Amino acid sequence: MDGQLDRWRHVDPSAGDVVVHRVAGRNQLATFGWAASMERAINAGAIEPWTRRGVGMEDVTGNMLRFKEATRHVWNTYLLQSRSPMSPEIQESFSRIERELLRALVLMPAGMTDLADVYRREPLPINLRARQGLTDVPVQFGSVDPNRNIRWEQPCAIPAADISDYRFVEFFDWNPYGHVDLGYVKAWTSDGRLALLEQLHCDFMVALQN
């Protein structure tokens, strides 16, 4: 994967409590939370955003939507109906189910099986692409406050071509403990910002494997 698509390029290893290290051909952040950590690491000059290489891209939108629908079905039909859907035990079970669905339906066919374990915690090497015919896309940008909550701005129109550098983080719902639709995509931009887009506006692409 490193020969095709780099996630982050290490610039300065002395970044205080922001530690960037390479594991199994990908970068991970050993800090209190990936979103705040990446923001702080970029600001500190510890890492630079990924650079896209001139490689072919494969459309994995169908598999991504299968994953989304399988996740929705499991939560809405079974776990939401349990006695304590908000309990840590149910939430942890659901997280494991999500990761395995992502692994089987999306990452295994793309040759990236090991990345399932960082779902929701780090951006995956899955790029977004605006749906055909769109000239711009409504995007909400977010920032992490001192309490580690994400504060979302009002939507603004972004040129459709610009979102091809956004990396997928997770399917998102404003009420994750209720009946979910997962109608949004949370992503990480190439200049280190969190972004939220409606799923109906984007497709999903991965770099072709050698």
ABEGO torsion letter per residue (X at the ends): XAAABBABBBABABAEABBBBBBGGBBBBBBABAAAAAAAAAAAGABBBBBBBBBBBBBAAAAAAAAAAAAAAAAAAAAAABABAABAAAAAAAAAAAAAAAAAAAAAAAGAAAAAAABGABBBBBBBBBBBGBABBBBBBBBBBAAGBBBBBBBBBBBAAAAAABBBABBBBABAABBBAGABBBBBBAAGBBBBBBAAABBBBBBBBX
